[in-house]
Amino acid sequence: MQQGVRIVRKDIQSHVNIFVFIFVLFIMGMVFGAVIVNSMNFVQKEDLFFYLKKFFENTIDVDGVTKATLWKETMLYHIKYMLLLFLLGISVVGMPIITVLLFIKGLVVGFSVGFLVNQMGWYGLLVSSAAIAPQNLLIIPVYLAAGALALMFSLTLCRQLFIRRVHQPILQAFARYSMLFLVLMTGLVIASTVEVFLSNSFLEMILKWIYQ
């Protein structure tokens, strides 16, 4: 166990530039998402806000059974996304797609927060803090780590395939890669629970306070 931790720590230290690149890419996506909000015209904002208010009204009426179903759907979404990153990591051609997916993830977060604040002011910031922030404090680091791991493993495969003097135990690296993804999935289980049962409850309380 300790040896495995040391190997993972060594891998992280030797590929710290990848983690920095992934983090900067995500931040750029968030900034770009906020810029998109400011570039929308009045009619587009009003149309989107109309559907958002409908979503808020439906959120207030969600019951316990629906929350259980929502938790399953949320977990299924995370599993699909993580599986996609995992498969892209074991394909040499998947590196550009990994970066695009992480950029889009940042864009969605930046757009969501930016739009709520733009349309609702301080209330939007309060709604964002309740509905977006809690689970994303776990989800964002997990996805950034998964993207970095996928890029690291793709680079390992590239070196193995195209640089003849490099001979690494690929099966051992793949087993470590798979194990780390399973560990990250446990973080997403916690994040899904927070999102459905905690964030939704906070959101319901805030929306009832705002609209009543």
C-alpha positions as CSV (number, residue, x, y, z in Angstrom):
1,M,0.0,0.0,0.0
2,Q,2.7,2.5,1.0
3,Q,4.7,1.5,-2.1
4,G,1.7,2.3,-4.3
5,V,1.3,5.7,-2.6
6,R,5.0,6.5,-3.2
7,I,4.7,5.5,-6.9
8,V,1.6,7.7,-7.3
9,R,3.3,10.6,-5.6
10,K,6.3,10.2,-7.8
11,D,4.1,10.2,-10.9
12,I,2.4,13.3,-9.8
13,Q,5.6,15.1,-9.1
14,S,7.1,14.1,-12.4
15,H,4.0,15.3,-14.3
16,V,3.1,18.4,-12.3
17,N,3.1,20.4,-15.5
18,I,0.1,18.4,-16.8
19,F,-1.8,19.2,-13.6
20,V,-1.0,22.9,-14.0
21,F,-2.1,22.7,-17.7
22,I,-5.4,21.0,-16.8
23,F,-6.1,23.6,-14.1
24,V,-5.4,26.5,-16.3
25,L,-7.5,25.0,-19.1
26,F,-10.4,24.6,-16.7
27,I,-10.1,28.2,-15.5
28,M,-10.0,29.4,-19.1
29,G,-13.2,27.5,-19.7
30,M,-14.9,29.2,-16.8
31,V,-13.8,32.7,-18.0
32,F,-15.0,31.9,-21.5
33,G,-18.4,30.8,-20.1
34,A,-18.7,34.1,-18.2
35,V,-17.8,36.0,-21.4
36,I,-20.6,34.1,-23.3
37,V,-23.1,35.3,-20.8
38,N,-22.1,39.0,-21.4
39,S,-22.3,38.4,-25.2
40,M,-25.9,37.3,-25.1
41,N,-28.6,39.7,-26.1
42,F,-31.6,40.7,-23.9
43,V,-34.1,38.3,-25.7
44,Q,-31.8,35.3,-25.4
45,K,-31.3,36.0,-21.7
46,E,-35.0,36.4,-21.1
47,D,-35.8,33.2,-22.9
48,L,-33.2,31.2,-21.0
49,F,-34.3,32.7,-17.7
50,F,-37.9,31.7,-18.4
51,Y,-36.9,28.1,-18.7
52,L,-34.7,28.4,-15.6
53,K,-37.6,29.7,-13.5
54,K,-39.7,26.7,-14.7
55,F,-36.9,24.5,-13.5
56,F,-36.9,26.3,-10.1
57,E,-40.6,25.7,-9.8
58,N,-40.2,22.0,-10.5
59,T,-37.3,21.8,-8.1
60,I,-39.5,23.0,-5.2
61,D,-42.0,20.2,-5.9
62,V,-39.4,17.3,-5.9
63,D,-40.2,14.6,-3.4
64,G,-38.1,11.8,-1.8
65,V,-38.8,9.2,-4.4
66,T,-37.8,11.5,-7.2
67,K,-34.6,12.4,-5.4
68,A,-33.6,8.7,-5.3
69,T,-34.2,8.5,-9.0
70,L,-32.3,11.7,-9.6
71,W,-29.3,10.3,-7.6
72,K,-29.2,7.3,-9.8
73,E,-29.3,9.4,-12.9
74,T,-26.6,11.7,-11.6
75,M,-24.4,8.8,-10.8
76,L,-25.0,7.3,-14.2
77,Y,-24.0,10.6,-15.8
78,H,-20.7,10.7,-13.8
79,I,-20.0,7.0,-14.6
80,K,-20.4,7.7,-18.3
81,Y,-18.2,10.8,-18.2
82,M,-15.5,9.0,-16.2
83,L,-15.6,6.0,-18.5
84,L,-15.2,8.3,-21.5
85,L,-12.1,9.9,-19.9
86,F,-10.8,6.4,-19.0
87,L,-11.2,5.1,-22.6
88,L,-9.7,8.3,-24.1
89,G,-6.7,7.8,-21.8
90,I,-5.9,4.4,-23.2
91,S,-6.2,5.6,-26.7
92,V,-3.3,7.5,-28.2
93,V,-5.6,9.8,-30.2
94,G,-7.7,10.7,-27.2
95,M,-5.5,13.5,-25.7
96,P,-7.1,16.4,-27.7
97,I,-10.6,15.2,-26.8
98,I,-9.7,15.1,-23.1
99,T,-8.6,18.7,-23.1
100,V,-11.8,19.7,-25.0
101,L,-14.0,17.9,-22.5
102,L,-12.3,19.6,-19.5
103,F,-12.6,23.0,-21.1
104,I,-16.3,22.4,-21.7
105,K,-16.7,21.4,-18.1
106,G,-15.2,24.7,-17.0
107,L,-17.3,26.6,-19.6
108,V,-20.5,25.1,-18.2
109,V,-19.7,26.0,-14.6
110,G,-18.6,29.6,-15.6
111,F,-21.7,30.1,-17.7
112,S,-24.1,28.7,-15.0
113,V,-22.7,30.9,-12.3
114,G,-22.3,33.9,-14.6
115,F,-25.9,33.7,-15.9
116,L,-27.4,33.3,-12.4
117,V,-25.5,36.3,-11.1
118,N,-26.2,38.4,-14.3
119,Q,-30.0,37.7,-14.1
120,M,-30.6,37.6,-10.4
121,G,-27.8,39.7,-8.8
122,W,-27.1,38.8,-5.2
123,Y,-29.9,36.2,-5.2
124,G,-28.2,34.5,-8.1
125,L,-25.0,34.4,-6.1
126,L,-26.9,32.8,-3.3
127,V,-28.5,30.3,-5.6
128,S,-25.2,29.4,-7.1
129,S,-23.7,28.9,-3.6
130,A,-26.4,26.5,-2.8
131,A,-27.0,24.7,-6.0
132,I,-23.6,24.6,-7.8
133,A,-20.8,25.2,-5.2
134,P,-21.2,22.3,-2.7
135,Q,-21.0,19.3,-5.1
136,N,-18.5,21.0,-7.4
137,L,-16.0,21.4,-4.6
138,L,-15.7,17.6,-5.0
139,I,-16.6,17.1,-8.7
140,I,-14.2,19.6,-10.1
141,P,-11.0,18.2,-8.4
142,V,-12.1,14.7,-9.4
143,Y,-12.6,15.5,-13.0
144,L,-9.3,17.5,-13.2
145,A,-7.5,14.6,-11.6
146,A,-9.1,12.1,-14.0
147,G,-8.2,14.3,-17.0
148,A,-4.6,14.6,-15.8
149,L,-4.4,10.8,-15.2
150,A,-5.8,10.1,-18.7
151,L,-3.3,12.5,-20.3
152,M,-0.4,10.9,-18.3
153,F,-1.4,7.4,-19.4
154,S,-1.7,8.5,-23.0
155,L,1.7,10.0,-22.9
156,T,3.1,6.8,-21.4
157,L,1.6,4.8,-24.2
158,C,3.0,7.3,-26.8
159,R,6.5,6.9,-25.3
160,Q,6.2,3.1,-25.3
161,L,5.0,3.0,-28.9
162,F,7.2,5.6,-30.6
163,I,10.4,5.8,-28.5
164,R,12.1,2.5,-28.8
165,R,14.5,2.9,-25.9
166,V,11.6,3.4,-23.4
167,H,10.4,0.2,-22.0
168,Q,7.8,0.5,-19.2
169,P,5.7,-2.2,-17.6
170,I,2.4,-1.2,-19.3
171,L,0.2,-3.8,-17.6
172,Q,1.4,-2.5,-14.2
173,A,0.8,1.1,-15.2
174,F,-2.7,0.2,-16.5
175,A,-3.6,-1.6,-13.3
176,R,-2.5,1.5,-11.3
177,Y,-4.4,3.8,-13.8
178,S,-7.6,1.7,-13.4
179,M,-7.3,1.6,-9.6
180,L,-6.9,5.4,-9.4
181,F,-10.0,5.9,-11.5
182,L,-12.0,3.6,-9.2
183,V,-10.8,5.7,-6.2
184,L,-11.9,8.9,-8.0
185,M,-15.3,7.3,-8.6
186,T,-15.9,7.0,-4.8
187,G,-15.4,10.8,-4.7
188,L,-18.2,11.2,-7.3
189,V,-20.5,9.0,-5.2
190,I,-20.1,11.4,-2.3
191,A,-20.5,14.4,-4.7
192,S,-23.7,13.0,-6.2
193,T,-25.1,12.4,-2.7
194,V,-24.3,16.0,-1.7
195,E,-25.8,17.3,-5.0
196,V,-29.1,15.5,-4.8
197,F,-29.8,15.4,-1.0
198,L,-28.0,18.5,0.3
199,S,-27.7,21.0,-2.5
200,N,-31.3,20.4,-3.7
201,S,-32.6,20.9,-0.1
202,F,-30.6,24.2,0.2
203,L,-31.9,25.3,-3.2
204,E,-35.5,24.5,-2.3
205,M,-35.2,26.6,0.9
206,I,-33.7,29.5,-0.9
207,L,-36.2,29.4,-3.8
208,K,-39.1,29.3,-1.4
209,W,-37.6,32.3,0.5
210,I,-37.1,34.2,-2.8
211,Y,-40.5,33.5,-4.5
212,Q,-42.7,33.5,-1.5
